[in-house]
Amino acid sequence: MPPTDASAHAGTAPVTDIGTAASPGARERRIDSAAGSDADSEDTLDLDLPGELVRLFAEGSAAEGERSPGAASTGVPPSLLPLSEDLLDRVADWGPISTPAGTLQLVTVRIERDLPIISRWMNDPAVAAFWGLAGPQNAIEEHLWSQLSGDGRSVPCLGMLDGTPMSYWEIYRADLDPLARYYAARPHDTGVHLLMGAVGDRGRGLGGTLLRAVADLALDKRPTCARIVAEPDIRNTPSVAAFLSAGFRFSAEIDLPAKRAVLMVRDRSLRHLL
């Protein structure tokens, strides 16, 4: 359900400025035939998945209604995953990045410090419409803990702009996520969800600016990653627009369990052209 920048540019939706990436609550159905025919050949090639990854998906299919593609709770014991010590190349150490809006830094969420502000953002009706996490703090705490106590395939972060917390991010391994069942995932594909916290930061292009910066930062810090992906709700026009302005391309429409989504892709090979 957590989109990436659901309202990265809109004033009302999490996927655009509130959650541009995708919606945590949407995901497990399948790319329908129409969507598959729209995707370019690069995205529809058959992919030979490692045996361990196939096993991961098979076991994960038993768990339905997962909140977000970036959530760590797939029901697969970490011992079954043929993964390196750090699945996302130490997001906490990626450091600050300069953007036209100021200096942005992703800081790993600390429950005791960040739960109140994240809870407030999630209970904004515009955000709740796409993230589906409105409610008491304990429900949001559970969502955060599922990632912080998992195997590291998803990392929840606060976005600090010039030292001020103003956005919530989830950086995750899309190729190890249930999302990978619905598109031709490639090894080390990295997914992103973004929620713009303050209403005043939405609807003015800031989401797209920050999405571009974080996508490029991820490509710089993760040399094995060739693509950054996201799956905003197709109804969240501002979010889709934010991804397009951030250099992502519209790859396909996919049916996830809780939404029809747009698969957005930012390719390493095209990053200096889009």
N, C-alpha and C positions, 0 to 999 in steps of 0.2 A: 503494500500500500504506500509506503513512503515513496513518493515520487522523487524526483531528483531535484527539481527546482520547480516544483509544482506550480508555483507562481513566480517563476523566475522573472516574469515580466508582467504578470497580470496583477491586478490588485486583489483578486479573489481566489485564485486557485493555487493549491500547493504545487501543482506540477509546473506551474509557470513561474511563479515567484515563490510559491509556497512549496511546491514540490515538483519541480521540473522534471525530474528523472522519471520516476515511474511510480506506480502506486503499490505499496507493499502488499496491499490486500488483493492484488490482482495477479493471478498468474497461471494457473495450471490448466490450460485447456489444450490448445494446439493451434498452429498457424493454419487457418482455413485455406481451402483451395484457392480462393481469390487472392488472399494475401500472398500465398506462395508464388502465384503467377506474377505478382507485381514486383517481387523482390528481384534485384538484378542477379545475374548468374554468379557473381562473386559471393553473394550471401546465401545461395541455395545449393551450393555444392554439398554432396554427402560428406559427412565427417566421420572418420574412424576414431571412435572414442576409446581411450585406454580401458582395459577391463575393470580397473578399480573405479573409474568414473561411471561406467555403465552400472556397476553394482551400487554405487552411491545413488544414482537416479532411481534404480529399481526399488531400493529400500525407501527412498524419500517419497515415492509415489503413494505410500501408505498414509503419509501425513498430509491432510488436505486443509485448506483454509489458512495457509500460512500468511502472515500479514504482509511480508514484503520480500521481494526478490532478494533483497540484501540481507534478510534475516538469517541468523546463524543456525536456527533450530530446524534442521532437516531430518532429525531422527537418526542420523548416521553416526555411529561411534567414531570419534577422531582416529582411533586405531586403524580404521579401514581405509583412511585416506592416504594415498601415496604422496603426501605433500611435504614441502620443505618446511623449515623451522618457522619462516614468516611468509604467509601466503600473499601479502601485499607490499613486500619490501619496505616495511617499517613506516607506515603512514605518519606516525607521530614524529618521525625525523625528517619529513620532507622539507620542513622549513618554510619561511615566508616567501611569498611571490608578489612582485609588483604588478598592479593592475591600473588601468586608467581611473579607477574609483578609489585607489589607495592600496595599502599593503594588506594582503590577505594571508592568514595562516590557519591551517586546520589543526585544531587541538583535540586530542582524544577526550571523549566525554568522561567526566567523573560524576557518578550518580549523586553523591552528597552535595556537590557544588552546582551541578547543572540541571538537575531534575525540575526544580521550580520553573525555570525559564522555558525549558523544552515543553513542559506540561502546559504552560500558558499559551505557547504558540500552537500546540496540537489542539487546543480547545477553541481556537479561533474557527468559527464556522466555515470560513473560506478554505482553511487548511483541512479541517475535518472531512469535508466533502470528498477529498481525494486520498488522504492518509488513513482515515478511518480509525484514528487512535484517540479520539476525544473521550474524556471520562476522567475518573479519579487517577491520582498520581500513581497508584500502585500498578495500574494496567500499563501505563507508559513506562514505568520502571521495569516491568517484566520484559517489555519489548527491548529496552536498552540492555538489560542483563543478558538476554538471549544472545546478544552479539558479543558483549564484553567477556562473557564466560564461555564462549564457544571456541572453535578451533582457529579463529582468526580469519575466516573467509569474508567477514564483514566487519568494518570498523566504523562506529558512530563518532562523529566529530562535531564540534562547534566551529563555525566559521567566524574568525576574529578579524574584523576590518579596522585597521588602524587601532588595534587593541580593544575594540568593542565587540561583544558577542552579538551577531545580527543574523545568523543563519545556522541551520542544522544540516549536516551532510551524512550520507552513508556511502562509503567507498567499499565495494565488494567484488569478489571474484565471480563474474557472471558465468564463467565456464563451469563453476562448481555449484551453481545455484539452480533451483528448480526452473528458473527462467530458461536455462539451456535446453530444456525439453521442447521449447517452442521456436527455436531458431537454430541455424547452423553455427553453433558455438565453435570458437577456436581456442586453443590453449592460451591461457592468461588473459582472455578478454576481461576487461575491468568495467564494472558497472558503477553508476553514480545516481544518487537520489539527493535532491536539494529542497530545502524548505526555507523560504525567506521569512524571517520572523516579523519584522516591523511592517505595518501597513504602508508606511511612508517609503519603504524601500521597494515596493512592488509597482509594477506598471510603468517603469521608466527606463527599462533596458538594463538595469543592474544585474538581473539574473543571468542574462546572456553573457555579460561581461565576465562575471565570476565563473560561470560554467566553462567558458573558453579557457580561462586561466587555470582552473583546476584540471581540466582535461589535458591541457598541455603539460602541466606539472606532473600528472600521473604518467604521461608518456615519457617524460624526461627521467623520472625516478624509477620507472619500470621498463627497462630495456627489452624485456621479453614480451611485453604487451604491444600488440600491433593495432588494437582498436579499443576505444572507449564506447560503451553502449548505454542506452537508457530506454525506458519503455513508458513514456507518459500516457495518461489516459487520452484517447482520441478526442474526447469532449473538451479537453483542456487546451483550447486553441492558444492561449497565451504561453503555455508551457512549451508546446510544440514550436511556436515562433521563437521562443528563447533558445531552444536547442539549435534551430536553424541559424539563428544569428551568431551562435557560438561555434559554427563550423561543422555541426553535425549534419548528416544527410538523412533524408527520409528513406528507409530501407524497405519496410513492409508494414502491413497491419497484421496484428496477431491477437488471437482470442486467448486471454488469460482467465483464470477462474473467476475473478471479480470484476473484470473490465475488458473492454476491447482497447488495445493499446497500439501505439505507433512505435515501431522499433527504429530508434535513432542511432546512428553510428558516426563516430569521428575516427577517421582512419589516419594512422601515422603518416602514410604515404601522401595524404592529401592535406595535411595540417597547414602547410604553407600556401595552399591554393584557396582554401575555403575559410 
